[in-house]
């Protein structure tokens, strides 16, 4: 049996890991889109390290685009097998992949129009076609098969799969494979993205059965997050400073699935407690609107606190001064307004979506504030702003960064160093090898050293394309 790391190796996006059994049966864990501008990954999304037609089944940990975003292309390029995931992940992928396809189509159309405007086209510049279309996304959804948590199910006569709640986003799962080859039975685990204990809305991450080999995320392998009480106090302080004292806009880039709902839920609680300033709040993302509807359809994923909160507030994702924005013109009106308000808009890394327009119109005004609430790849707009750069290129124009930049990593849906360790500690005795993925190499090296000190001795940081024997 072999494993090959085909994405999110020494990178945080593009998750894809290929397991090949001795009989040639191929299992793909995740099939994510690379999100970033690193020159080494310029063609990642268009190319494969395997033949899609040779993959027998795919198992999907959750619906974030960096984990599921290349599925329509996988199907388009020849994959015909089932895609196994949880029921909530299937529901979210139906809107996430369609939204991703529309972005691909719009980007290609805009790129081609710009080329046509130029009198002389540079030799290296070519007309662009979408990675996949809305029709491709709809076709791919026909191959999704949903399963519940905590139930073993077979994907062939020798392989069983178990999903457990990863507590990362709605429907997220860690994956355990029980594989029989001859007289041997080996367990291979994939953490997916590990959520955080005691976070709003979702249940805490559920530990996995002990495995022989474990693929583990490492996004925050060298960091510890803020504690919850300090997080709520600081969030409210930022709101008051930005919108009450300075009377400016507070712009919060947030992923449409997970992060947006958590922020809205926290604001809803502040409103219920009577501490939220009387200012309008806008969720400016059609995808987030649709995702929030799906959240309401899957209460089986809620934690006990949210179930109790529903007894006093039957709509935890809505209050009087909260508006969900779908129409393009309404979004443009927010760019023009000078009134104090909170705008929550996608995408979280600011590499696409309506939030880039809000940045473009607000970034040079010192009265405005940008609150970054999670990880951003270094080469995205979010990563550039996190690094403290004084200028940012938006829509071909360089803008001075005059707005106030605040960062709150405590909102992250990814476990920090100690939380990852607590999640994987039960594997220490049995584990033959631990593979660190979904992290930047500098952080992974620090995390590996830290894990060595904690008793994990066989820790690998695979390169993209690297292949290992699982004996």
C-alpha positions as a printed Julia matrix, in Angstrom:
471×3 Matrix{Float64}:
   0.0     0.0     0.0
   1.27    3.47   -0.9
   0.32    7.06   -0.19
   1.16   10.01   -2.42
   0.75   13.64   -1.36
  -0.79   15.47   -4.3
  -1.73   18.76   -2.63
  -1.52   20.79    0.61
   2.03   19.47    1.05
   4.08   22.26    2.65
   1.16   24.48    1.62
  -2.18   25.26    3.24
  -4.46   24.85    0.23
  -5.19   22.27   -2.47
  -5.72   19.26   -0.2
  -5.35   15.93   -2.07
  -3.84   12.64   -0.86
  -3.85    9.42   -2.9
  -3.84    5.96   -1.32
  -3.14    3.01   -3.64
  -3.73   -0.51   -2.33
  -1.64   -3.51   -3.32
  -4.39   -4.65   -5.72
  -4.34   -1.26   -7.48
  -7.54    0.12   -5.87
  -7.11    3.92   -5.61
  -8.68    6.15   -2.94
  -8.4     9.94   -3.18
  -8.74   11.86    0.07
 -10.0    15.38   -0.77
  -9.6    17.21   -4.06
  -9.06   20.86   -3.2
  -8.42   24.02   -5.16
  -5.11   25.83   -4.72
  -5.83   29.38   -3.54
  -2.89   31.72   -3.86
  -0.39   33.24   -6.25
   2.86   31.4    -5.58
   4.71   30.99   -8.91
   5.56   27.35   -8.18
   1.83   26.54   -8.08
   0.76   28.58  -11.1
  -0.54   25.5   -12.95
  -1.5    23.33   -9.95
  -5.25   23.57  -10.53
  -5.0    22.59  -14.21
  -2.7    19.58  -13.77
  -2.85   16.22  -11.96
  -0.2    14.0   -10.39
  -2.43   11.03  -11.25
  -4.98   10.04  -13.88
  -8.5    10.99  -12.7
  -9.98    8.07  -14.66
  -7.91    5.61  -12.57
  -9.29    6.8    -9.21
 -11.86    4.3    -7.88
 -13.44    6.34   -5.07
 -13.02    9.71   -3.42
 -13.53   10.57    0.25
 -14.16   14.2     1.16
 -13.47   15.57    4.64
 -15.48   18.81    4.3
 -16.82   21.46    1.95
 -14.21   24.23    2.09
 -13.01   24.98   -1.44
  -9.38   24.2    -0.62
 -10.59   20.65    0.06
 -13.37   20.15   -2.51
 -12.84   22.85   -5.15
 -11.33   20.69   -7.93
 -13.97   17.95   -7.8
 -15.86   19.19  -10.89
 -12.6    19.15  -12.86
 -11.8    15.67  -11.51
 -15.13   14.42  -12.84
 -14.78   16.38  -16.07
 -11.34   14.76  -16.63
 -12.57   11.2   -16.24
 -13.31   10.27  -12.6
 -16.46    8.11  -12.47
 -16.53    6.79   -8.9
 -18.52    7.75   -5.82
 -17.62   10.73   -3.63
 -18.25    9.8     0.01
 -18.87   12.52    2.61
 -21.31   13.48    5.38
 -24.85   14.6     4.6
 -24.18   18.24    5.59
 -21.01   18.32    3.47
 -23.02   17.15    0.47
 -25.58   19.91    1.07
 -22.9    22.59    1.31
 -20.94   21.35   -1.7
 -24.04   21.77   -3.85
 -23.81   25.55   -3.37
 -20.04   25.86   -2.85
 -19.06   24.18   -6.11
 -21.67   26.04   -8.13
 -20.42   29.32   -6.68
 -16.83   28.32   -7.45
 -17.79   27.51  -11.04
 -19.43   30.9   -11.49
 -16.24   32.58  -10.21
 -14.19   30.56  -12.72
 -16.53   31.63  -15.52
 -16.52   35.31  -14.53
 -12.74   35.41  -14.11
 -12.2    33.87  -17.55
 -14.69   36.28  -19.14
 -13.06   39.32  -17.48
  -9.55   38.15  -18.46
 -10.55   37.65  -22.09
 -12.29   41.02  -22.3
  -9.15   42.73  -21.0
  -7.04   41.0   -23.66
  -9.42   42.1   -26.4
  -9.13   45.71  -25.23
  -5.37   45.68  -25.75
  -4.2    46.61  -29.23
  -1.21   44.3   -29.02
  -1.45   41.11  -27.01
   1.73   39.89  -25.34
   2.96   36.56  -26.7
   2.66   34.71  -23.4
  -0.88   35.91  -22.76
  -3.6    33.59  -24.0
  -7.36   33.54  -23.79
  -8.55   31.7   -20.7
 -11.18   29.01  -20.31
 -12.82   28.27  -16.94
 -11.32   25.44  -14.92
 -14.88   24.09  -14.94
 -18.36   25.42  -15.57
 -21.64   25.53  -13.66
 -22.78   22.53  -15.71
 -19.64   20.61  -14.68
 -20.37   21.37  -11.0
 -23.94   20.1   -11.33
 -22.74   16.93  -13.05
 -20.21   16.26  -10.28
 -22.89   16.47   -7.56
 -24.53   13.34   -8.98
 -21.57   11.3    -7.73
 -21.85   12.43   -4.07
 -23.0     9.87   -1.5
 -23.81   11.04    2.04
 -23.19    9.08    5.25
 -23.77    9.81    8.93
 -21.14   10.17   11.63
 -19.99    7.24   13.77
 -21.02    4.43   11.43
 -18.57    2.19    9.61
 -19.47    1.66    5.94
 -17.8    -0.3     3.14
 -16.44    1.24   -0.06
 -15.31   -2.16   -1.32
 -15.02   -5.64    0.19
 -11.66   -4.86    1.85
 -12.05   -1.21    2.88
 -14.3     0.32    5.54
 -14.65    4.02    6.36
 -15.64    5.86    9.52
 -16.56    9.54    9.73
 -16.33   11.34   13.06
 -17.22   14.95   13.72
 -14.14   17.16   13.19
 -15.82   20.24   14.7
 -14.31   22.46   11.99
 -17.33   23.53    9.91
 -20.82   22.13    9.44
 -20.49   18.52    8.29
 -16.71   18.36    8.62
 -15.3    14.93    9.37
 -12.09   13.17   10.18
 -11.67    9.94    8.23
 -10.55    6.52    9.4
  -9.87    3.77    6.84
  -9.8     0.11    7.92
  -8.0    -1.71    5.12
  -7.58   -5.49    4.79
  -4.8    -6.76    2.55
  -4.2   -10.49    2.81
  -3.85  -11.32    6.5
  -3.05   -7.74    7.47
  -5.51   -5.11    8.66
  -4.16   -1.57    8.79
  -5.84    1.62    9.9
  -5.06    4.87    8.12
  -6.36    8.16    9.51
  -6.89   11.58    7.96
  -7.72   14.38   10.36
  -9.06   16.68    7.66
  -9.12   20.11    9.3
  -9.29   19.81   13.07
 -11.78   22.13   14.74
 -11.51   23.72   18.14
 -13.16   22.63   21.39
 -15.72   24.93   23.0
 -16.44   26.93   19.87
 -19.9    28.31   19.03
 -22.48   26.36   16.99
 -20.66   23.06   16.43
 -19.86   20.1    18.64
 -16.29   19.6    19.81
 -13.96   17.5    17.62
 -14.4    13.77   18.2
 -11.18   11.76   18.66
 -10.34    9.16   16.03
  -9.7     5.46   16.67
  -6.0     4.65   17.07
  -4.41    4.22   13.65
  -1.16    2.93   12.17
  -0.61    5.93    9.88
  -2.02    9.42   10.36
  -2.25   12.38    7.96
  -2.58   15.45   10.16
  -3.21   19.12    9.44
  -0.74   21.65   10.88
  -2.08   25.11    9.98
  -1.41   26.55   13.43
   1.3    24.1    14.49
   3.4    26.85   16.07
   0.69   29.0    17.67
  -1.76   29.17   20.57
  -5.1    30.97   20.13
  -6.7    33.52   22.45
  -9.03   32.22   25.16
 -12.78   32.65   24.57
 -13.58   35.37   27.18
 -10.74   37.57   25.94
 -11.9    36.98   22.37
 -15.45   38.25   23.01
 -14.25   41.29   24.95
 -11.75   42.21   22.27
 -14.27   41.77   19.46
 -16.72   44.12   21.18
 -13.92   46.61   21.88
 -12.96   46.64   18.17
 -16.6    47.2    17.16
 -16.96   50.15   19.55
 -13.65   51.7    18.51
 -14.32   51.35   14.77
 -18.03   52.13   14.55
 -18.86   54.25   17.61
 -15.73   56.25   18.34
 -14.39   56.64   14.78
 -17.83   56.32   13.12
 -16.29   54.32   10.3
 -16.84   50.98    8.62
 -15.71   47.73   10.17
 -15.03   45.31    7.32
 -14.67   41.63    8.25
 -13.5    39.3     5.45
 -14.9    35.88    6.3
 -15.38   32.55    4.6
 -19.02   32.14    3.62
 -19.26   28.76    5.31
 -18.44   28.52    9.0
 -16.69   31.77    9.85
 -19.56   34.03    8.75
 -22.15   32.05   10.73
 -19.96   32.06   13.84
 -19.49   35.83   13.69
 -23.21   36.41   13.1
 -24.08   34.1    16.01
 -21.73   36.01   18.3
 -23.24   39.34   17.21
 -26.71   37.88   17.76
 -25.75   36.96   21.34
 -24.38   40.49   21.91
 -27.67   41.89   20.62
 -29.65   39.61   22.95
 -27.48   40.74   25.87
 -28.01   44.39   24.92
 -24.3    45.21   24.5
 -24.08   45.48   20.69
 -23.93   49.14   19.53
 -26.98   50.22   17.53
 -25.39   50.1    14.11
 -26.39   48.22   10.96
 -24.71   44.89   10.2
 -24.54   43.51    6.66
 -23.64   40.03    5.45
 -22.65   40.79    1.87
 -22.27   37.39    0.24
 -24.95   35.46   -1.67
 -23.08   32.25   -0.87
 -23.12   33.04    2.85
 -26.87   33.64    2.67
 -27.41   30.22    1.09
 -24.97   28.56    3.49
 -26.76   30.04    6.51
 -30.0    28.48    5.23
 -28.25   25.1     5.07
 -26.97   25.58    8.63
 -30.61   25.81    9.69
 -31.34   22.49    7.98
 -28.71   20.5     9.89
 -29.34   20.86   13.65
 -27.79   17.42   14.12
 -24.42   19.2    13.94
 -25.2    21.77   16.66
 -23.62   21.72   20.11
 -25.64   21.72   23.36
 -25.13   25.47   23.92
 -26.78   26.36   20.62
 -29.69   23.97   21.3
 -30.23   25.78   24.63
 -29.9    29.21   23.0
 -32.62   28.24   20.52
 -35.05   28.11   23.46
 -34.69   31.89   23.94
 -33.93   32.89   20.34
 -35.36   30.76   17.54
 -33.16   32.5    14.95
 -29.52   32.58   16.09
 -28.43   33.92   12.7
 -30.66   36.99   12.54
 -31.63   40.13   14.47
 -33.33   43.44   13.67
 -30.33   45.42   12.43
 -28.82   42.51   10.47
 -29.32   42.44    6.71
 -28.31   39.73    4.26
 -27.26   41.22    0.91
 -27.77   39.3    -2.32
 -28.15   41.9    -5.06
 -25.09   43.44   -6.72
 -26.53   46.97   -6.58
 -27.15   46.69   -2.83
 -23.51   45.67   -2.4
 -22.39   48.67   -4.45
 -24.52   50.93   -2.26
 -22.52   49.74    0.77
 -19.33   50.89   -0.97
 -20.8    54.37   -1.34
 -22.19   54.79    2.17
 -20.22   56.78    4.73
 -22.31   55.66    7.69
 -20.83   53.54   10.48
 -21.6    49.87    9.92
 -20.24   46.33   10.03
 -19.79   44.55    6.7
 -19.07   40.81    6.72
 -18.07   39.7     3.23
 -16.3    36.87    1.42
 -13.72   35.72    0.75
 -11.77   35.25    3.96
  -8.34   35.54    2.33
  -9.52   38.52    0.24
  -8.33   36.84   -2.98
 -11.79   36.97   -4.58
 -15.39   38.0    -4.0
 -17.19   41.18   -2.98
 -14.83   41.94   -0.1
 -12.21   43.08   -2.62
 -14.57   45.84   -3.76
 -15.14   46.9    -0.15
 -11.37   46.98    0.36
 -10.86   48.98   -2.81
 -13.32   51.64   -1.65
 -12.31   51.73    2.03
  -8.62   50.92    2.35
  -7.3    54.5     2.04
  -9.7    55.97    4.64
  -8.14   56.01    8.15
 -11.61   56.06    9.73
 -12.24   52.52    8.49
 -11.08   49.27   10.1
 -10.33   45.83    8.66
 -10.66   42.89   11.03
  -8.87   39.75    9.81
 -10.37   36.75   11.58
  -8.33   33.79   10.4
  -5.45   32.36    8.46
  -4.51   33.85    5.07
  -1.93   32.4     2.69
   1.07   34.76    2.48
   0.62   35.5    -1.22
  -3.08   36.46   -0.98
  -4.34   39.99   -0.3
  -5.14   38.92    3.26
  -1.63   37.57    3.78
  -0.1    40.79    2.44
  -2.19   42.9     4.84
  -1.41   40.58    7.76
   2.28   41.1     7.03
   1.86   44.86    7.49
   2.52   45.98    3.93
   1.78   49.65    3.29
   0.35   49.2    -0.21
  -1.94   46.66   -1.87
  -2.77   46.11   -5.53
  -6.52   45.88   -6.13
  -8.06   45.63   -9.61
  -4.77   46.68  -11.2
  -4.37   49.78   -9.02
  -1.99   50.29   -6.1
  -3.74   51.49   -2.95
  -2.22   52.94    0.22
  -3.18   50.99    3.34
  -4.47   53.76    5.61
  -7.31   51.89    7.3
  -6.66   50.3    10.68
  -5.8    46.57   10.51
  -6.84   44.31   13.39
  -6.15   40.56   13.59
  -8.03   37.99   15.68
  -6.83   34.45   15.03
  -9.02   33.18   17.86
 -11.91   33.11   15.39
 -10.05   30.47   13.41
 -11.85   27.19   12.89
  -8.46   25.43   12.98
  -7.09   23.93   16.17
  -3.94   25.52   17.57
  -0.78   23.63   18.52
  -2.0    22.34   21.88
  -5.45   21.5    20.54
  -3.96   19.46   17.69
  -1.78   17.6    20.18
  -4.74   16.87   22.45
  -6.62   15.53   19.43
  -3.88   13.16   18.24
  -2.31   12.19   21.59
  -4.15    8.84   21.72
  -2.27    7.7    18.58
   1.2     8.08   20.09
   1.8     4.45   21.1
   0.46    2.65   18.04
   1.41    5.13   15.32
   4.04    4.01   12.81
   4.25    7.37   11.04
   2.69   10.82   11.31
   2.47   12.94    8.15
   2.08   16.7     8.57
   0.09   18.41    5.8
  -1.94   21.58    5.32
   0.66   23.95    6.75
   3.53   26.23    5.82
   6.92   24.55    5.99
   8.39   26.91    8.62
   5.49   26.26   10.97
   5.58   22.55   10.25
   9.26   22.3    11.19
   8.6    24.03   14.51
   5.59   21.8    15.11
   7.59   18.65   14.33
  10.27   19.63   16.85
   7.57   20.33   19.42
   5.92   16.95   18.72
   9.3    15.2    19.11
   9.54   16.69   22.59
   6.02   15.4    23.31
   6.92   11.83   22.37
   6.05   11.56   18.67
   9.16   10.14   17.02
   8.26    9.36   13.4
   7.03   12.63   11.93
   7.3    13.37    8.2
   6.73   16.64    6.32
   6.1    15.35    2.77
   6.88   17.37   -0.33
   4.33   17.76   -3.11
   4.3    14.53   -5.13
   6.16   12.53   -2.46
   5.19    8.86   -2.18
   5.57    6.55    0.84
   5.11    2.82    1.41
   2.72    1.95    4.23
   4.02   -1.41    5.38
